[in-house]
Amino acid sequence: MAQTQPGTVKIDGRKRRWHQHKVDRRNELVDGTLEAIRTRGRDVSMDEIAAEIGVSKTVLYRYFVDKNDLTTAVMMRFAQTTLIPNMAAALSAKSDGFELTREIIRVYVETVAAEPEIYPFVFANSSAGKQKVVADSERIIAGMLAVVLRRRMHEAGMDTKGVEPWAYLIVGGVQLATHSWMSHRRMSSDELIDYLTMLSWSALRGIVEVGGSLETFINQPHPSPVVPPMLD
C-alpha cells in the first residue's frame, strides 16, 4: 500500500475542487456586478446588483465581506481582464517614437473612457483594498513600460539608470490626468490624448538628447525656453 513520503503534504482533491468552485463563483458574481454597473450606473446598490445578477443579497455577502470588498474585486477583475492586457498590447506595438508614445496613452485613456460608469464606481471606494489594486496595476503597467524603454535605450547605447522613475512618472501622470478628466470632461478624449502626448514626447526627446545620462543633463546649460513671437 502506497504511503505518503515524509515531508510531503497530501492534497485533498475535494478541498481543491471546492476552492476552485468558490473562485469561479466569485468571478461570476464580479462579472455580473460589472454588467449591473454598466446597466444601472455608478450609484448602483447591493440590492440592485443582486437583482441584476439574479441572486439574493445574502449570496453576495457569502462571497464578499461588504460593498468595498466587492468594489475591490471589480477593480481587480477590470485590471486583469481589460486594462493590463490592453496596455500590454499597446506596449508590444511595432510602431516607434511619437506614434508609439501616443498609442500607449491613447489605449489607456480610451480603455478607461469606454467604462464611464465602472471607473467612477471603483474610485468612489476609498478602501485600502482598492488602493492596493490600483497601485498593483500601476506597478505592472510601469514595469512593462520600463522594459520597453530599457530595451530600446540599451539598443541605442544609452544610459538606462533612470528608466524606472521615468516609467512611473509617465504612468502616474497619465493615470491622474485621466482620472481628473473623467470627473470633469472639459475637452475631448482626443485633445486629452494629444496634450498628454505633447508632454510625454517632449520629455522623452529631452532624455534621448542627453543619451539618458544624468551627468550630461546636469552639466549642460539650462537656458529658459525661447517663447515664440505672438501670432497676429
C-alpha positions as CSV (number, residue, x, y, z in Angstrom):
1,M,0.0,0.0,0.0
2,A,1.4,3.4,-1.0
3,Q,2.4,5.7,1.8
4,T,2.8,9.4,1.9
5,Q,6.5,10.3,1.9
6,P,7.8,12.2,5.0
7,G,7.8,16.0,4.4
8,T,5.1,15.9,1.7
9,V,1.6,17.3,2.0
10,K,-1.3,15.2,0.9
11,I,-3.6,17.3,-1.2
12,D,-7.3,16.9,-0.6
13,G,-9.0,16.8,-4.0
14,R,-12.3,17.7,-2.6
15,K,-10.9,20.8,-0.9
16,R,-9.1,21.8,-4.1
17,R,-12.3,21.4,-6.2
18,W,-14.3,23.4,-3.6
19,H,-11.8,26.2,-3.6
20,Q,-11.8,26.4,-7.4
21,H,-15.6,26.4,-7.3
22,K,-15.5,29.4,-4.9
23,V,-13.1,31.2,-7.1
24,D,-15.2,30.6,-10.2
25,R,-18.4,31.6,-8.5
26,R,-16.8,34.7,-7.1
27,N,-15.6,35.7,-10.6
28,E,-19.1,35.1,-12.0
29,L,-20.6,37.4,-9.4
30,V,-17.9,40.1,-10.2
31,D,-18.7,39.8,-13.9
32,G,-22.4,40.1,-13.1
33,T,-21.6,43.2,-11.0
34,L,-19.7,44.8,-13.9
35,E,-22.8,44.4,-16.1
36,A,-25.1,45.7,-13.3
37,I,-22.9,48.8,-13.0
38,R,-23.0,49.3,-16.8
39,T,-26.8,48.9,-16.8
40,R,-27.8,50.8,-13.6
41,G,-25.0,53.3,-13.2
42,R,-22.2,54.1,-10.8
43,D,-24.6,54.6,-7.8
44,V,-25.9,51.0,-8.0
45,S,-26.7,49.5,-4.6
46,M,-26.0,46.0,-3.4
47,D,-29.7,45.2,-3.7
48,E,-29.8,46.3,-7.3
49,I,-26.6,44.4,-8.1
50,A,-28.1,41.2,-6.6
51,A,-31.4,41.8,-8.5
52,E,-29.5,42.4,-11.8
53,I,-27.4,39.2,-11.4
54,G,-30.4,37.2,-10.3
55,V,-29.3,36.2,-6.8
56,S,-30.2,37.2,-3.2
57,K,-28.1,39.8,-1.4
58,T,-27.2,37.0,1.0
59,V,-25.4,35.2,-1.7
60,L,-23.3,38.3,-2.4
61,Y,-22.4,38.6,1.3
62,R,-21.4,34.9,1.3
63,Y,-18.6,35.7,-1.1
64,F,-17.8,39.4,-0.3
65,V,-17.5,41.0,3.1
66,D,-19.2,44.2,2.1
67,K,-19.6,46.6,-0.9
68,N,-16.0,47.8,-0.5
69,D,-14.8,44.2,-0.9
70,L,-16.9,43.7,-4.0
71,T,-15.7,47.0,-5.4
72,T,-12.1,46.0,-4.9
73,A,-12.8,42.7,-6.7
74,V,-14.4,44.7,-9.6
75,M,-11.3,46.8,-9.9
76,M,-9.1,43.8,-9.8
77,R,-11.2,42.0,-12.5
78,F,-11.2,45.0,-14.7
79,A,-7.5,45.5,-14.4
80,Q,-6.7,41.8,-15.0
81,T,-9.1,41.2,-17.9
82,T,-9.1,44.6,-19.7
83,L,-6.7,47.3,-18.6
84,I,-3.5,45.4,-18.3
85,P,-4.0,43.2,-21.4
86,N,-4.8,46.3,-23.5
87,M,-1.7,48.1,-22.2
88,A,0.5,45.1,-22.9
89,A,-0.8,45.0,-26.5
90,A,-0.1,48.7,-26.9
91,L,3.4,48.4,-25.5
92,S,4.1,45.5,-27.9
93,A,3.2,47.6,-30.9
94,K,5.7,47.7,-33.7
95,S,5.4,51.5,-34.2
96,D,8.2,53.7,-32.9
97,G,8.9,57.1,-31.5
98,F,6.0,59.6,-31.4
99,E,3.5,57.1,-32.8
100,L,4.3,54.5,-30.0
101,T,4.1,57.2,-27.3
102,R,0.7,58.4,-28.5
103,E,-0.6,54.9,-28.9
104,I,0.2,53.9,-25.4
105,I,-1.5,57.0,-24.0
106,R,-4.5,56.5,-26.4
107,V,-5.1,52.9,-25.3
108,Y,-5.1,53.9,-21.6
109,V,-7.4,56.8,-22.0
110,E,-9.8,55.0,-24.3
111,T,-9.9,51.9,-22.1
112,V,-10.9,53.9,-19.1
113,A,-13.3,56.2,-21.1
114,A,-15.0,53.1,-22.5
115,E,-16.3,52.4,-19.0
116,P,-17.8,55.7,-17.9
117,E,-19.8,54.1,-15.1
118,I,-17.4,51.5,-13.8
119,Y,-14.5,53.9,-13.3
120,P,-16.4,56.3,-11.0
121,F,-17.9,53.3,-9.2
122,V,-14.5,52.0,-8.4
123,F,-12.9,55.3,-7.4
124,A,-15.7,56.2,-5.1
125,N,-14.4,53.4,-2.9
126,S,-11.6,54.6,-0.7
127,S,-10.8,51.3,1.0
128,A,-7.3,50.1,1.5
129,G,-8.0,47.0,-0.7
130,K,-9.0,49.2,-3.7
131,Q,-5.9,51.4,-3.2
132,K,-3.7,48.3,-3.3
133,V,-5.3,47.0,-6.5
134,V,-4.8,50.4,-8.2
135,A,-1.2,50.5,-7.0
136,D,-0.6,47.0,-8.2
137,S,-2.0,47.7,-11.7
138,E,0.1,50.9,-11.9
139,R,3.2,48.9,-10.9
140,I,2.6,46.2,-13.5
141,I,2.0,48.8,-16.3
142,A,5.0,50.9,-15.2
143,G,7.1,47.7,-15.1
144,M,6.1,46.8,-18.7
145,L,6.9,50.4,-19.9
146,A,10.2,50.2,-18.1
147,V,11.1,47.0,-20.0
148,V,10.3,48.7,-23.4
149,L,12.3,51.8,-22.5
150,R,15.2,49.9,-21.2
151,R,15.4,47.6,-24.2
152,R,15.2,50.5,-26.8
153,M,17.6,52.7,-24.9
154,H,20.1,49.8,-24.4
155,E,20.0,49.1,-28.1
156,A,20.9,52.7,-28.8
157,G,23.8,52.6,-26.3
158,M,22.1,55.0,-23.9
159,D,22.3,55.2,-20.1
160,T,19.2,53.3,-18.6
161,K,19.6,54.1,-14.9
162,G,16.6,56.5,-14.9
163,V,14.2,54.1,-16.7
164,E,12.2,53.1,-13.6
165,P,11.3,56.6,-12.3
166,W,10.6,57.8,-15.8
167,A,8.2,54.9,-16.3
168,Y,6.4,55.5,-13.0
169,L,6.2,59.3,-13.8
170,I,4.6,58.7,-17.2
171,V,2.1,56.1,-15.9
172,G,1.2,58.0,-12.8
173,G,0.8,61.3,-14.6
174,V,-1.4,59.8,-17.3
175,Q,-3.5,57.9,-14.8
176,L,-4.0,61.0,-12.6
177,A,-4.8,63.3,-15.6
178,T,-7.2,60.7,-16.9
179,H,-8.9,60.4,-13.5
180,S,-9.4,64.2,-13.4
181,W,-10.7,64.3,-17.0
182,M,-13.2,61.5,-16.2
183,S,-14.6,63.7,-13.4
184,H,-14.7,66.9,-15.4
185,R,-14.6,66.5,-19.2
186,R,-13.5,69.9,-20.3
187,M,-12.1,68.6,-23.6
188,S,-12.5,65.7,-25.9
189,S,-10.6,62.4,-25.4
190,D,-8.5,63.1,-28.5
191,E,-7.5,66.5,-27.1
192,L,-6.6,64.9,-23.8
193,I,-4.5,62.2,-25.5
194,D,-2.7,64.8,-27.6
195,Y,-1.9,67.1,-24.6
196,L,-0.6,64.1,-22.6
197,T,1.4,63.0,-25.7
198,M,2.8,66.5,-26.1
199,L,4.2,66.5,-22.6
200,S,5.4,62.9,-22.6
201,W,7.1,63.1,-26.0
202,S,8.8,66.4,-25.2
203,A,10.2,64.8,-22.0
204,L,11.3,61.6,-23.9
205,R,13.1,63.8,-26.6
206,G,15.0,65.6,-23.9
207,I,16.1,62.3,-22.3
208,V,17.3,61.0,-25.7
209,E,19.2,64.2,-26.5
210,V,21.4,63.6,-23.4
211,G,21.7,59.9,-24.0
212,G,19.8,59.2,-20.8
213,S,22.8,60.5,-18.9
214,L,22.0,62.3,-15.6
215,E,25.6,63.7,-15.6
216,T,25.3,65.1,-19.1
217,F,21.9,66.7,-18.2
218,I,23.2,68.3,-15.0
219,N,26.3,69.7,-16.6
220,Q,24.8,71.2,-19.7
221,P,23.4,74.7,-19.7
222,H,19.7,75.1,-18.9
223,P,18.5,78.3,-20.6
224,S,14.9,79.3,-20.4
225,P,12.9,78.2,-23.4
226,V,12.5,80.7,-26.2
227,V,8.9,81.9,-26.3
228,P,7.8,82.2,-29.9
229,P,6.5,85.6,-31.1
230,M,2.8,86.1,-30.7
231,L,0.9,85.4,-33.9
232,D,-1.3,88.2,-35.4
